[in-house]
Amino acid sequence: MERISRVWAALVAGFLASVLVPAVAWAEESGVADVVRKKKGISFGFGGIFGLICCLVVIAIIVGVVFLVIRRKK
């Protein structure tokens, strides 16, 4: 189980370093962050629903992979 914890920690750190940090820096530099900050509230239009579905699918995939890894270990 300790090995799985190390792998997850490495995956999260790699994701943050390679995707999230450059994306935030680009948003700040290009002015996209200012536009997002000016929006008030949460929109539940097409984009909100699509984003919610996409998020749920990604979470389901992650849970499925973790379940399969744990099941294979036993």
QUIWO-V497047 format. One record per residue. N is the residue number from 1. RES is the residue in one small letter. PHI is phi in whole degrees, 0 to 359 (999 if undefined). Layout:
BEGIN
n=[N;N]
res=[RES;RES]
phi=[PHI;PHI]
END
This chain:
BEGIN
n=[1;2;3;4;5;6;7;8;9;10;11;12;13;14;15;16;17;18;19;20;21;22;23;24;25;26;27;28;29;30;31;32;33;34;35;36;37;38;39;40;41;42;43;44;45;46;47;48;49;50;51;52;53;54;55;56;57;58;59;60;61;62;63;64;65;66;67;68;69;70;71;72;73;74]
res=[m;e;r;i;s;r;v;w;a;a;l;v;a;g;f;l;a;s;v;l;v;p;a;v;a;w;a;e;e;s;g;v;a;d;v;v;r;k;k;k;g;i;s;f;g;f;g;g;i;f;g;l;i;c;c;l;v;v;i;a;i;i;v;g;v;v;f;l;v;i;r;r;k;k]
phi=[999;295;294;296;298;294;295;297;297;294;296;294;297;296;297;298;287;262;241;290;297;296;294;293;297;296;297;293;290;272;93;296;298;295;296;293;294;286;294;253;75;248;271;249;283;300;295;294;292;298;295;295;296;298;297;295;294;296;297;297;295;297;298;298;295;298;299;294;294;294;293;292;294;281]
END
